Amino acid sequence: MSLEEISLNNEKRLSQKKYPGRGIVIGMTPDGKNYVQVYWIMGRSENSRNRIFELEGNSVKTKAFDIKKLKDPSLIIYYPVKAVKGYHIVTNGDQTDTIYDYIESGKTFKEALDTREFEPDPPNYTPRISGYIDCTSEKATYGLSILKTIENNQEFSQKNYFYYNNFINGFGHCIHTYNEDGNPIPSFSGEPYIVGINNDIEENARHFWSLLNEDNKVSLLVKYISVDDKKVQFKLINKAML
């Protein structure tokens, strides 16, 4: 089976999931001109759905759309995207800042996440998913990670790291917090899977937005990093503002 066939099958499965939760894709455009990061958030509660992405320089921050409806900001207000010393970080929580601080001090992505665990939100214990693109060398590399429980048992922590030494033009690897909806919600299992990437940033945003469950999707961002000069561009979609 070709990569294109595999990616189409994977995208179909994603589109059929009611609640895959928050998700990350890291890859490269078909023309090889841009590294790509995609990040989306979903929500089932009013508090989770009351969010938008806001650009802050070359970072992105989540914020409440209606501040009067904001209840507990601890796990929903954070920076999903930051960059430091040639590393482009994307995560689903405040571990973005942990990774940023560790890389700034000369330590590694893994060393940062070894200090963190899943989110303290029983009974789901939502996994922390994180990714990076390392543009410090002529040949960029990337990685993904998931920190989760085993069968939603807070006594058992599992930390998985996935490293990729080559980008594949036109494809990326996708990981998300949950396998599917449930109570408690089952954590993502297995390895990050292949999905397709387009050349145009707007097309990528529309495509991945269309794959997410209409009732539960909240916001999505696409970040491009130019292979040549490392300049970045963003496309944000916020359901609350459509």
N, CA and C of each residue as an Amber inpcrd file, in Angstrom:
protein
   726
   0.8510000  -1.1920000   0.0000000   0.0000000   0.0000000   0.0000000
   0.8880000   1.2440000   0.0000000   0.5590000   2.2310000  -0.8240000
   1.3620000   3.4500000  -0.9190000   1.1210000   4.3540000   0.2860000
   2.0530000   5.2940000   0.4970000   1.8740000   6.2570000   1.5860000
   0.5970000   7.0700000   1.4010000   0.2730000   7.3870000   0.1640000
  -0.9460000   8.1510000  -0.0930000  -2.1830000   7.3600000   0.3220000
  -2.1990000   6.0750000  -0.0030000  -3.3420000   5.2340000   0.3840000
  -3.4160000   5.0940000   1.9060000  -2.2590000   4.9140000   2.5390000
  -2.2220000   4.7980000   3.9990000  -2.7380000   6.0800000   4.6480000
  -2.2700000   7.2320000   4.1510000  -2.6870000   8.5040000   4.7400000
  -4.1880000   8.7370000   4.5560000  -4.7110000   8.4160000   3.4080000
  -6.1480000   8.5940000   3.1660000  -6.9770000   7.7120000   4.1000000
  -6.5340000   6.4830000   4.3120000  -7.2360000   5.5920000   5.2400000
  -7.1750000   6.1270000   6.6670000  -6.0140000   6.6390000   7.0470000
  -5.8730000   7.1930000   8.3970000  -6.7350000   8.4280000   8.5920000
  -6.7880000   9.2850000   7.5800000  -7.6040000  10.4920000   7.6690000
  -9.0860000  10.1480000   7.7230000  -9.4760000   9.1090000   7.0210000
 -10.8760000   8.6710000   7.0800000 -11.2310000   8.2120000   8.4880000
 -10.3300000   7.4450000   9.1010000 -10.5840000   6.9820000  10.4700000
 -10.6630000   8.1560000  11.4430000  -9.7720000   9.1390000  11.2590000
  -9.8160000  10.3280000  12.1150000 -11.1490000  11.0510000  11.9750000
 -11.6390000  11.1740000  10.7600000 -12.8930000  11.8880000  10.5150000
 -14.0950000  11.1800000  11.1320000 -13.9580000   9.8850000  11.3920000
 -15.0600000   9.1120000  11.9630000 -15.0560000   9.1070000  13.4830000
 -14.0130000   9.6790000  14.0790000 -13.9200000   9.7110000  15.5370000
 -14.7140000  10.8990000  16.0830000 -15.5510000  10.6290000  17.0660000
 -16.3420000  11.7020000  17.6610000 -15.4840000  12.6130000  18.5260000
 -14.5100000  12.0220000  19.2120000 -13.7200000  12.8320000  20.1370000
 -12.2800000  12.3360000  20.2480000 -11.4490000  12.6560000  19.2480000
 -10.0220000  12.3280000  19.3640000  -9.2730000  13.2810000  20.2850000
  -9.9520000  14.3430000  20.7440000  -9.3400000  15.2890000  21.6620000
  -8.4250000  16.2690000  20.9570000  -7.3580000  16.6750000  21.6450000
  -6.3840000  17.5850000  21.0540000  -5.3990000  16.7950000  20.1880000
  -4.9230000  17.4170000  19.1060000  -4.0700000  16.6780000  18.1830000
  -2.9350000  17.5060000  17.6260000  -1.8630000  16.8080000  17.2540000
  -0.6750000  17.4200000  16.6510000  -0.3240000  16.6770000  15.3750000
   0.0410000  17.4410000  14.3410000   0.6240000  16.8750000  13.1240000
   1.9240000  17.6200000  12.8500000   2.9840000  16.8840000  12.5230000
   4.2430000  17.4860000  12.1000000   4.6830000  16.8360000  10.7960000
   4.9950000  17.6630000   9.7950000   5.4050000  17.1110000   8.5100000
   6.0030000  18.1710000   7.6070000   5.9150000  17.9260000   6.2940000
   6.5050000  18.8260000   5.3020000   5.5920000  18.9180000   4.0850000
   5.5660000  20.0910000   3.4730000   4.7660000  20.2870000   2.2700000
   5.3230000  19.4440000   1.1190000   4.4840000  19.0990000   0.1480000
   4.9450000  18.2790000  -0.9810000   6.1050000  18.8870000  -1.7440000
   6.1400000  20.2250000  -1.8470000   7.2110000  20.8770000  -2.6050000
   8.5060000  21.0050000  -1.8040000   8.4910000  20.5710000  -0.5410000
   9.6970000  20.6030000   0.2770000  10.1180000  21.9850000   0.7300000
   9.2310000  22.9780000   0.6020000   9.6100000  24.3510000   0.9290000
   9.3080000  24.7420000   2.3660000   8.4040000  23.9970000   3.0320000
   7.9990000  24.3830000   4.3870000   7.8400000  23.1740000   5.2950000
   8.3890000  23.3010000   6.5140000   8.0420000  22.3740000   7.5720000
   6.6790000  22.8070000   8.1140000   5.8880000  21.8410000   8.5700000
   4.5040000  22.1160000   8.9470000   4.2080000  21.5790000  10.3460000
   3.5340000  22.3960000  11.1340000   2.9500000  21.9470000  12.3900000
   1.4610000  22.2840000  12.3910000   0.6510000  21.3170000  12.7610000
  -0.7940000  21.5160000  12.9200000  -1.1420000  21.1750000  14.3620000
  -1.9870000  21.9920000  14.9640000  -2.4690000  21.6910000  16.3100000
  -3.9340000  22.0750000  16.4080000  -4.7300000  21.1780000  16.9810000
  -6.1490000  21.4950000  17.1720000  -6.5790000  21.1700000  18.5940000
  -7.6400000  21.8540000  19.0180000  -8.2670000  21.5510000  20.3070000
  -9.7390000  21.2420000  20.0820000 -10.2570000  20.3600000  20.9420000
 -11.6720000  20.0070000  20.9230000 -12.1990000  20.1260000  22.3540000
 -13.4980000  20.0860000  22.5160000 -14.0580000  20.2120000  23.8530000
 -15.4540000  19.6420000  23.9440000 -15.7590000  19.0600000  25.1070000
 -17.1120000  18.5540000  25.3540000 -17.8710000  19.4420000  26.3370000
 -17.1410000  20.1020000  27.2580000 -17.7860000  20.9630000  28.2470000
 -17.8340000  22.4010000  27.7430000 -18.6830000  23.2090000  28.3680000
 -18.7770000  24.6280000  28.0030000 -17.4490000  25.3310000  28.2340000
 -16.7570000  24.9730000  29.3350000 -15.4790000  25.5980000  29.6480000
 -14.4260000  25.2750000  28.5770000 -14.4070000  24.0260000  28.1240000
 -13.4420000  23.6160000  27.1050000 -13.7480000  24.2440000  25.7500000
 -15.0080000  24.4450000  25.4710000 -15.3920000  25.0130000  24.1710000
 -15.2700000  26.5350000  24.1350000 -15.1220000  27.1440000  25.2910000
 -15.0490000  28.6050000  25.3880000 -13.5900000  29.0690000  25.1930000
 -12.9920000  28.6620000  24.0540000 -11.5810000  28.9980000  23.8190000
 -11.3540000  29.4030000  22.3720000 -10.3370000  30.2280000  22.1920000
  -9.8630000  30.5800000  20.8580000  -8.3310000  30.6010000  20.8800000
  -7.7270000  30.5130000  19.7010000  -6.2920000  30.7320000  19.5580000
  -6.0460000  32.1930000  19.2240000  -4.9850000  32.7410000  19.8010000
  -4.6040000  34.1250000  19.5280000  -3.1040000  34.1860000  19.2670000
  -2.7310000  34.8470000  18.1710000  -1.3250000  34.9890000  17.8090000
  -0.6570000  36.0180000  18.7040000   0.5220000  35.6890000  19.2060000
   1.2930000  36.5760000  20.0740000   2.7430000  36.5440000  19.5870000
   3.0730000  37.4050000  18.6270000   4.3830000  37.3430000  17.9970000
   4.5140000  36.0680000  17.1850000   5.5420000  35.2800000  17.4660000
   5.7130000  33.9840000  16.8220000   5.2390000  32.8390000  17.7060000
   4.4500000  33.1760000  18.7190000   3.8340000  32.1740000  19.5870000
   2.3160000  32.2350000  19.4120000   1.6460000  31.2020000  19.9030000
   0.1870000  31.1850000  19.9260000  -0.2550000  30.8740000  21.3460000
  -1.2960000  31.5630000  21.7890000  -1.8340000  31.3390000  23.1320000
  -3.3140000  31.0260000  23.0470000  -3.7840000  30.1460000  23.9280000
  -5.2220000  29.9420000  24.0470000  -5.7700000  31.0070000  24.9970000
  -6.9790000  31.4380000  24.7660000  -7.6310000  32.3830000  25.6720000
  -9.1270000  32.1240000  25.6590000  -9.7810000  32.5910000  26.6950000
 -11.2400000  32.4420000  26.7710000 -11.8950000  33.3590000  25.7490000
 -12.8730000  32.8310000  25.0150000 -13.6170000  33.6580000  24.0790000
 -14.5500000  34.5840000  24.8350000 -15.2390000  34.0510000  25.8380000
 -16.1180000  34.8400000  26.7120000 -15.5790000  34.7250000  28.1250000
 -14.8910000  35.7510000  28.5860000 -14.2170000  35.7070000  29.8850000
 -15.2050000  35.4670000  31.0240000 -16.4610000  35.8640000  30.8540000
 -17.4630000  35.6840000  31.9080000 -17.8260000  34.2140000  32.0970000
 -17.5730000  33.3850000  31.0860000 -17.8920000  31.9530000  31.1720000
 -16.6980000  31.1140000  31.6020000 -15.5370000  31.7390000  31.7730000
 -14.3350000  30.9960000  32.1390000 -14.4350000  30.5100000  33.5780000
 -14.2310000  29.2140000  33.7830000 -14.3120000  28.6410000  35.1300000
 -12.9230000  28.2830000  35.6480000 -12.3330000  27.2070000  35.1450000
 -11.0190000  26.7770000  35.6130000 -10.0180000  26.9200000  34.4680000
  -9.1370000  27.9240000  34.5420000  -8.1970000  28.1470000  33.4380000
  -6.9570000  27.2590000  33.4760000  -6.7800000  26.4690000  34.5210000
  -5.4920000  25.8120000  34.7750000  -5.0490000  24.8810000  33.6500000
  -5.9890000  24.1690000  33.0270000  -5.6080000  23.2030000  31.9960000
  -6.0210000  23.6250000  30.5920000  -6.6430000  24.7920000  30.4580000
  -7.1150000  25.1890000  29.1250000  -6.4600000  26.4720000  28.6080000
  -5.7750000  27.2190000  29.4750000  -5.0990000  28.4380000  29.0340000
  -3.5860000  28.1860000  29.0770000  -2.9530000  28.2050000  27.9150000
  -1.5250000  27.8980000  27.8210000  -1.0160000  28.3250000  26.4450000
   0.2810000  28.1980000  26.2300000   0.8890000  28.4350000  24.9240000
   1.0940000  27.0930000  24.2220000   0.3260000  26.7820000  23.1820000
   0.5720000  25.5340000  22.4630000   1.7790000  25.6060000  21.5290000
   2.1920000  26.8110000  21.1430000   3.2800000  26.9690000  20.1770000
   4.2640000  28.0270000  20.6580000   5.5500000  27.6480000  20.7090000
   6.6410000  28.5750000  20.9800000   7.8710000  28.1180000  20.1850000
   8.8700000  28.9860000  20.0990000  10.1310000  28.6290000  19.4480000
  11.2900000  29.1860000  20.2470000  12.3890000  28.4090000  20.2990000
  13.5730000  28.8500000  21.0320000  14.8040000  28.1680000  20.4400000
  15.8370000  28.9580000  20.1580000  17.1260000  28.4370000  19.6960000
  16.9980000  27.4690000  18.5150000  16.1070000  27.7690000  17.5770000
  15.9600000  26.9220000  16.3970000  15.0470000  25.7330000  16.5850000
  14.4650000  25.5860000  17.7660000  13.4970000  24.5180000  18.0380000
  12.0850000  25.1030000  17.9940000  11.1990000  24.4660000  17.2580000
   9.8070000  24.8850000  17.1500000   8.9580000  23.8690000  17.9140000
   8.3670000  24.3430000  19.0080000   7.6830000  23.4750000  19.9670000
   6.1760000  23.5800000  19.7790000   5.4860000  22.4450000  19.8870000
   4.0180000  22.4280000  19.8730000   3.5460000  21.3790000  20.8660000
   2.6330000  21.7710000  21.7610000   2.1220000  20.8290000  22.7630000
   0.6620000  21.1420000  23.0790000   0.0700000  20.2730000  23.9030000
  -1.3270000  20.4800000  24.3010000  -1.4650000  21.0140000  25.7210000
  -0.4020000  21.6300000  26.2570000  -0.5210000  22.1420000  27.6210000
   0.6660000  22.9850000  28.0410000   0.7550000  23.2350000  29.3440000
   1.8110000  24.1200000  29.8300000   3.1940000  23.4770000  29.8100000
   3.2790000  22.2250000  29.3410000   4.6100000  21.6280000  29.1530000
   5.3760000  22.3260000  28.0280000   4.6760000  23.1280000  27.2070000
   5.3730000  23.9780000  26.2350000   6.4390000  24.8050000  26.9410000
   6.0700000  25.4020000  28.0660000   7.0010000  26.2560000  28.8050000
   8.1470000  25.4470000  29.4120000   7.8480000  24.2250000  29.8660000
   8.8930000  23.3580000  30.4080000   9.9260000  23.0370000  29.3360000
   9.4490000  22.6460000  28.1540000  10.3550000  22.3180000  27.0460000
  11.1580000  23.5480000  26.6480000  10.4830000  24.6850000  26.5320000
  11.1420000  25.9450000  26.1750000  12.2850000  26.2440000  27.1560000
  11.9970000  26.1640000  28.4470000  12.9950000  26.5050000  29.4640000
  14.1770000  25.5380000  29.4290000  13.9020000  24.2650000  29.2420000
  14.9770000  23.2720000  29.2100000  15.8710000  23.4620000  27.9890000
  15.2670000  23.6820000  26.8090000  16.0760000  23.8820000  25.6040000
  16.8790000  25.1700000  25.7090000  16.2750000  26.2050000  26.2700000
  16.9840000  27.4690000  26.4410000  18.2090000  27.2970000  27.3380000
  18.1280000  26.3830000  28.2900000  19.2380000  26.1510000  29.2110000
  20.2080000  25.0800000  28.7070000  20.0180000  24.6130000  27.4760000
  20.9490000  23.6560000  26.8920000  20.5810000  22.2010000  27.0980000
  19.3960000  21.9360000  27.6410000  18.9440000  20.5620000  27.8460000
  18.0340000  20.1280000  26.6890000  17.4360000  18.9540000  26.8010000
  16.7270000  18.3580000  25.6660000  15.2190000  18.2750000  25.8850000
  14.5400000  18.0300000  24.7750000  13.0970000  17.7740000  24.7480000
  12.7430000  16.6570000  25.7310000  13.4630000  15.5500000  25.6650000
  13.1750000  14.4100000  26.5350000  13.4500000  14.7400000  27.9990000
  14.5460000  15.4190000  28.2630000  14.8500000  15.7840000  29.6500000
  13.7330000  16.6400000  30.2360000  13.1750000  17.5330000  29.4290000
  12.0680000  18.3690000  29.8920000  10.8480000  17.5310000  30.2380000
  10.4780000  16.6340000  29.3400000   9.2490000  15.8650000  29.5400000
   9.4100000  14.7640000  30.5780000  10.6410000  14.3730000  30.8610000
  10.8590000  13.4050000  31.9340000  10.4650000  13.9810000  33.2940000
  10.3050000  15.3020000  33.3630000   9.8870000  15.9360000  34.6190000
   8.3680000  16.0830000  34.7120000   7.6500000  15.7150000  33.6510000
   6.2010000  15.9280000  33.5950000   5.4630000  14.5920000  33.4800000
   4.1480000  14.6450000  33.7760000   3.2910000  13.4790000  33.6010000
   2.0000000  13.9170000  32.9270000   1.0460000  13.0130000  32.8450000
  -0.2800000  13.2830000  32.2940000  -0.9760000  14.3650000  33.1000000
  -2.0810000  14.8960000  32.5540000  -2.7880000  15.9760000  33.2320000
  -3.5720000  15.4600000  34.4460000  -3.6850000  16.2630000  35.4940000
  -4.3790000  15.8410000  36.7190000  -5.8870000  16.0920000  36.6390000
  -6.5360000  15.4150000  35.6870000  -7.9730000  15.6410000  35.4750000
  -8.7450000  14.3150000  35.5260000  -8.8540000  13.6960000  36.7190000
  -9.5690000  12.4300000  36.8130000 -11.0100000  12.5780000  36.3440000
 -11.6230000  11.5170000  35.7750000 -11.0620000  10.1670000  35.6440000
 -10.2900000   9.9510000  34.3300000 -10.1540000  11.0090000  33.5110000
  -9.5480000  10.8100000  32.1900000  -8.0210000  10.8060000  32.2150000
  -7.4380000  11.6190000  33.1000000  -5.9780000  11.7730000  33.1350000
  -5.4500000  11.9820000  31.7140000  -5.8930000  13.0750000  31.1270000
  -5.5980000  13.3760000  29.7280000  -4.0990000  13.3060000  29.4440000
  -3.7050000  12.6050000  28.3820000  -2.2910000  12.5480000  28.0170000
  -1.7510000  13.9310000  27.6540000  -0.4740000  14.1320000  27.9290000
   0.2340000  15.3070000  27.4250000   0.9280000  14.8920000  26.1230000
   0.5390000  15.5230000  25.0210000   1.1890000  15.2610000  23.7440000
   2.0540000  16.4670000  23.3880000   3.2180000  16.1970000  22.8430000
   4.1840000  17.2620000  22.5500000   4.9570000  16.9080000  21.2880000
   5.4410000  17.9430000  20.6060000   6.2620000  17.7290000  19.4340000
   7.2290000  18.8790000  19.2230000   8.2320000  18.6370000  18.3800000
   9.1870000  19.6990000  18.0590000   9.7430000  19.4750000  16.6650000
  10.2190000  20.5460000  16.0720000  11.0520000  20.4900000  14.8780000
  12.3790000  21.1370000  15.2380000  13.4710000  20.4220000  15.0050000
  14.8120000  20.9090000  15.3050000  15.4350000  21.4440000  14.0180000
  15.5280000  22.7580000  13.9180000  16.0950000  23.4110000  12.7330000
  17.5110000  23.9140000  12.9730000  18.1900000  23.3650000  13.9680000
  19.5160000  23.8640000  14.3160000  20.6040000  23.3600000  13.3840000
  20.3490000  22.2920000  12.6520000  21.3200000  21.7560000  11.7050000
  20.8050000  21.9370000  10.2840000  21.6620000  21.7070000   9.3080000
  21.2580000  21.8340000   7.9100000  20.1190000  20.8830000   7.5850000
  20.1440000  19.6960000   8.1880000  19.0850000  18.7100000   7.9980000
  18.1940000  18.7070000   9.2320000  16.9860000  19.2310000   9.0970000
  16.0690000  19.3080000  10.2380000  15.5310000  17.9230000  10.5940000
  15.2170000  17.7510000  11.8620000  14.6000000  16.5210000  12.3530000
  13.4010000  16.8970000  13.2160000  12.6160000  15.9050000  13.6080000
  11.4670000  16.2050000  14.4610000  11.1420000  15.0300000  15.3620000
  10.2930000  15.3000000  16.3380000   9.9040000  14.2590000  17.2700000
   8.5420000  14.5230000  17.8750000   7.9660000  13.4850000  18.4420000
   6.6740000  13.5570000  19.1170000   6.7490000  12.7510000  20.4080000
   5.8670000  13.0780000  21.3390000   5.8460000  12.3700000  22.6130000
   4.4220000  12.3240000  23.1620000   4.1540000  11.2830000  23.9300000
   2.8950000  11.2090000  24.6770000   3.1850000  10.6830000  26.0740000
   2.6970000  11.4070000  27.0750000   2.8000000  11.0210000  28.4770000
   1.3940000  10.6520000  28.9450000   1.1890000   9.4170000  29.3560000
  -0.1790000   8.9780000  29.6450000  -0.1990000   7.9350000  30.7550000
  -1.3970000   7.6230000  31.2200000  -1.5860000   6.5360000  32.1690000
  -1.6990000   5.2220000  31.4020000  -1.7130000   4.1400000  32.1550000
  -2.0540000   2.8400000  31.5870000  -3.4740000   2.5210000  32.0350000
  -4.3810000   2.4820000  31.0630000  -5.7970000   2.1850000  31.3490000
  -6.3910000   3.1490000  32.3750000  -6.0610000   4.4500000  32.2420000
  -6.6180000   5.5020000  33.0850000  -6.3550000   5.2870000  34.5710000
  -5.2710000   4.5880000  34.8890000  -4.8960000   4.3600000  36.2840000
  -3.7540000   5.3040000  36.6330000  -4.0190000   6.2470000  37.5340000
  -3.0340000   7.2900000  37.8330000  -1.7810000   6.7530000  38.5090000
  -1.8180000   5.5090000  38.9650000  -0.6360000   4.9200000  39.6000000
   0.4240000   4.5150000  38.5790000   0.0420000   4.4310000  37.3120000
   0.9600000   3.9530000  36.2890000   1.1470000   5.0060000  35.2050000
   2.3820000   5.4540000  35.0370000   2.7090000   6.4760000  34.0380000
   3.5440000   5.8550000  32.9250000   3.1690000   6.1400000  31.7000000
   3.8840000   5.6300000  30.5290000   4.3290000   6.8100000  29.6730000
   5.6110000   6.8450000  29.3060000   6.1620000   7.9470000  28.5150000
   6.7460000   7.3870000  27.2310000   6.1730000   7.8240000  26.1030000
   6.6250000   7.3500000  24.7990000   7.2180000   8.5030000  24.0030000
   8.3590000   8.2500000  23.3640000   9.0390000   9.2460000  22.5430000
   9.2640000   8.6630000  21.1470000   8.9750000   9.4770000  20.1380000
   9.1100000   9.0510000  18.7440000   9.9760000  10.0700000  18.0070000
  11.0650000   9.6130000  17.4020000  12.0000000  10.5090000  16.7390000
  12.0940000  10.1750000  15.2530000  12.1660000  11.2140000  14.4270000
  12.1970000  11.0480000  12.9740000  13.3690000  11.8370000  12.4010000
  14.2730000  11.1350000  11.7040000  15.4770000  11.8030000  11.2050000
  15.3240000  12.3320000   9.7890000  14.1590000  12.0870000   9.1770000
  13.8880000  12.6050000   7.8300000  12.4370000  13.0360000   7.7230000
  12.1910000  14.1470000   7.0270000  10.8360000  14.5280000   6.6590000
  10.4590000  13.8080000   5.3610000   9.1730000  13.5430000   5.2060000
   8.6700000  12.9390000   3.9760000   7.8280000  13.9930000   3.2620000
   8.2740000  14.4360000   2.1060000   7.5480000  15.4770000   1.3780000
   6.0880000  15.0720000   1.1620000   5.1700000  15.9410000   1.6060000
   3.7550000  15.6990000   1.3950000   3.0670000  14.9000000   2.4730000
   3.8050000  14.5800000   3.5590000   3.2040000  13.7650000   4.6210000
   3.6770000  14.2490000   5.9930000   2.9140000  13.8580000   7.0120000
   3.2790000  14.1730000   8.3830000   2.8460000  13.0580000   9.3080000
   3.2930000  13.1330000  10.5520000   2.8710000  12.1800000  11.5790000
   1.8800000  12.8640000  12.5210000   0.8280000  12.1370000  12.8470000
  -0.2640000  12.6670000  13.6700000  -0.3840000  11.8810000  14.9690000
  -0.6010000  12.6190000  16.0580000  -0.8900000  12.0020000  17.3510000
  -1.9710000  12.8280000  18.0190000  -2.8430000  12.1960000  18.7990000
  -3.8640000  12.9410000  19.5380000  -4.0790000  12.3210000  20.9040000
  -4.8070000  13.0130000  21.7480000  -4.8770000  12.6070000  23.1550000
  -5.7050000  11.3480000  23.3790000  -6.7770000  11.1720000  22.6140000
  -7.6910000  10.0630000  22.8750000  -7.8810000   9.1750000  21.6450000
  -8.2100000   7.9070000  21.9240000  -8.5650000   7.0070000  20.8300000
  -9.9540000   7.3260000  20.2960000 -10.8710000   7.6310000  21.2090000
 -12.2700000   7.8670000  20.8440000 -12.9850000   8.3830000  22.0780000
 -14.2320000   8.7510000  21.9400000 -15.0230000   9.2250000  23.0650000
 -15.2580000   8.0850000  24.0570000 -15.5880000   8.4210000  25.2980000
 -15.8680000   7.4090000  26.3030000 -15.9180000   8.0310000  27.6820000
 -16.1450000   7.2160000  28.6900000 -16.1960000   7.6920000  30.0670000
 -15.6800000   6.5990000  30.9990000 -14.4250000   6.6560000  31.4390000
 -13.4400000   7.6750000  31.0860000 -13.0050000   7.5500000  29.6230000
 -12.3580000   8.5900000  29.1160000 -11.9670000   8.6070000  27.7080000
 -10.6660000   7.8150000  27.5430000 -10.6460000   6.8290000  26.6550000
  -9.4240000   6.0270000  26.4850000  -8.3130000   6.8110000  25.7970000
  -7.1030000   6.7210000  26.3500000  -5.9580000   7.4350000  25.8030000
  -5.5560000   6.8940000  24.4340000  -4.9020000   7.7400000  23.6510000
  -4.3280000   7.3420000  22.3650000  -3.4090000   6.1380000  22.5780000
  -3.4570000   5.2040000  21.6420000  -2.5950000   4.0270000  21.7270000
  -1.8520000   3.8390000  20.4120000  -0.7090000   3.1800000  20.4730000
   0.0790000   2.9320000  19.2740000   1.0260000   4.0770000  18.9560000
   1.4960000   4.0860000  17.7060000   2.4480000   5.0970000  17.2570000
   1.7350000   6.2120000  16.5040000   2.3730000   7.3870000  16.3870000
   1.8310000   8.4250000  15.5020000   1.6560000   7.8580000  14.0910000
   0.6080000   8.3000000  13.4170000   0.2990000   7.7210000  12.1020000
   0.4180000   8.7600000  10.9870000   0.6040000   8.2550000   9.7820000
   0.8430000   9.0890000   8.6070000  -0.4500000   9.7560000   8.1260000
  -0.3580000  11.0580000   7.8440000  -1.4480000  11.7980000   7.1880000
  -0.8420000  12.6460000   6.0690000  -1.6990000  13.1200000   5.1760000
  -1.2350000  13.9180000   4.0500000  -1.1060000  15.3960000   4.3850000
  -0.1730000  16.0680000   3.7210000   0.0570000  17.5020000   3.8770000
  -0.0370000  18.1500000   2.4920000  -0.6490000  19.3330000   2.4280000
  -0.7520000  20.0920000   1.1760000   0.2950000  21.2030000   1.1410000
   0.4710000  21.8080000  -0.0370000   1.4250000  22.9150000  -0.1610000
   0.9020000  24.2010000   0.4690000  -0.3830000  24.4720000   0.2900000
  -0.9630000  25.7490000   0.6900000  -1.4090000  25.7220000   2.1490000
  -1.0420000  26.7320000   2.9180000  -1.3670000  26.7680000   4.3400000
  -2.8740000  26.8490000   4.5780000  -3.5680000  27.6010000   3.7510000
  -5.0250000  27.7050000   3.8820000  -5.6900000  26.3640000   3.5970000
  -5.1740000  25.6600000   2.5830000  -5.7410000  24.3610000   2.2280000
  -5.5290000  23.3480000   3.3500000  -4.3490000  23.3860000   3.9700000
  -4.1010000  22.4920000   5.1020000  -5.0550000  22.7800000   6.2570000
  -5.2590000  24.0540000   6.5480000  -6.1670000  24.4220000   7.6340000
  -7.5810000  23.9210000   7.3520000  -8.0600000  24.1630000   6.1400000
  -9.4120000  23.7160000   5.7810000  -9.5150000  22.2010000   5.8440000
  -8.4760000  21.5110000   5.3590000  -8.5220000  20.0520000   5.2950000
  -8.6080000  19.4270000   6.6840000  -7.6900000  19.8110000   7.5680000
  -7.7000000  19.1920000   8.9000000  -8.9190000  19.6290000   9.7130000
  -9.3660000  20.8610000   9.5210000 -10.5940000  21.3150000  10.1820000
 -11.7790000  20.4560000   9.7520000 -11.8180000  20.0930000   8.4820000
 -12.9330000  19.2950000   7.9560000 -12.9290000  17.8630000   8.4960000
 -11.7750000  17.3880000   8.9690000 -11.6820000  16.0190000   9.4800000
 -12.1940000  15.8950000  10.9140000 -12.3540000  17.0200000  11.6020000
 -12.7210000  16.9870000  13.0170000 -14.2310000  17.0110000  13.1960000
 -14.6960000  16.3060000  14.2280000 -16.1200000  16.2430000  14.5390000
 -16.7090000  17.6420000  14.7010000 -17.7750000  17.9120000  13.9910000
 -18.3590000  19.2500000  13.9280000 -18.8080000  19.7590000  15.2890000
 -19.3730000  18.8780000  16.1100000 -19.8990000  19.3100000  17.4100000
 -18.8000000  19.6410000  18.4190000 -17.6770000  18.9470000  18.3210000
 -16.6670000  19.0370000  19.3740000 -15.4170000  19.8310000  19.0120000
 -15.2190000  20.1630000  17.7450000 -14.0100000  20.9200000  17.4050000
 -14.1450000  22.3620000  17.8840000 -13.0010000  22.9320000  18.2870000
 -12.9920000  24.2640000  18.9000000 -12.0920000  25.2310000  18.1190000
 -10.8260000  24.8840000  17.9660000  -9.8710000  25.7480000  17.2610000
  -8.7870000  24.9060000  16.6100000  -8.1470000  25.4900000  15.5980000
  -7.0710000  24.8050000  14.8850000  -6.0670000  25.8410000  14.4050000
  -4.7890000  25.4740000  14.4330000  -3.7540000  26.3410000  13.8810000
  -2.8520000  25.5300000  12.9650000  -2.3040000  26.2120000  11.9640000
  -1.2650000  25.6510000  11.1070000  -0.0920000  26.6160000  11.1300000
   1.0900000  26.0720000  11.3650000   2.3150000  26.8660000  11.3710000
   3.2560000  26.3570000  10.2860000   3.7470000  27.2660000   9.4570000
   4.7470000  26.9400000   8.4480000   6.0950000  27.5260000   8.8680000
   7.1520000  26.7460000   8.6870000   8.5210000  27.2220000   8.8870000
   9.2460000  27.0460000   7.5570000   9.6860000  28.1270000   6.9690000
  10.3630000  28.0670000   5.6770000  11.6800000  27.2960000   5.7970000
  11.8810000  26.3350000   4.9020000  13.1190000  25.5630000   4.9010000
  14.3120000  26.4650000   4.6090000  14.1190000  27.4520000   3.7370000
  15.2340000  28.3090000   3.3000000  15.6670000  29.3250000   4.3470000
  14.7240000  30.1210000   4.8350000  15.1160000  31.2200000   5.7320000
  14.5160000  31.1240000   7.1360000  13.7580000  30.0470000   7.3930000
  13.1750000  29.7610000   8.7160000  12.1260000  30.7810000   9.1480000
  11.6450000  31.6100000   8.2290000  10.5400000  32.5070000   8.5610000
   9.2720000  31.6850000   8.7810000   8.3960000  32.1900000   9.6570000
   7.1860000  31.4410000   9.9920000   5.9400000  32.1970000   9.5480000
   4.8890000  31.4350000   9.2990000   3.5720000  32.0090000   9.0410000
   2.5220000  31.1170000   9.6910000   1.3850000  31.7140000  10.0140000
   0.3350000  31.0060000  10.7200000  -1.0040000  31.1510000  10.0020000
  -1.8450000  30.1550000  10.2030000  -3.2600000  30.2380000   9.8590000
  -4.0380000  29.7030000  11.0520000  -4.9580000  30.5190000  11.5950000
  -5.7680000  30.1320000  12.7420000  -7.2340000  30.0190000  12.3430000
  -7.9140000  29.0210000  12.8960000  -9.3670000  28.8980000  12.7600000
  -9.9620000  28.7790000  14.1450000 -10.8870000  29.6470000  14.4830000
 -11.5930000  29.6060000  15.7650000 -13.0860000  29.4800000  15.5080000
 -13.6600000  28.3780000  15.9370000 -15.0780000  28.1220000  15.6820000
 -15.9560000  29.2260000  16.2550000 -15.5900000  29.7430000  17.4280000
 -16.3840000  30.7610000  18.0930000 -16.4600000  32.0540000  17.2870000
 -15.5090000  32.2270000  16.3450000 -15.4470000  33.4950000  15.5900000
 -15.8890000  33.3260000  14.1470000 -16.3450000  32.1250000  13.7860000
 -16.7930000  31.9030000  12.4070000 -18.1860000  32.4720000  12.1850000
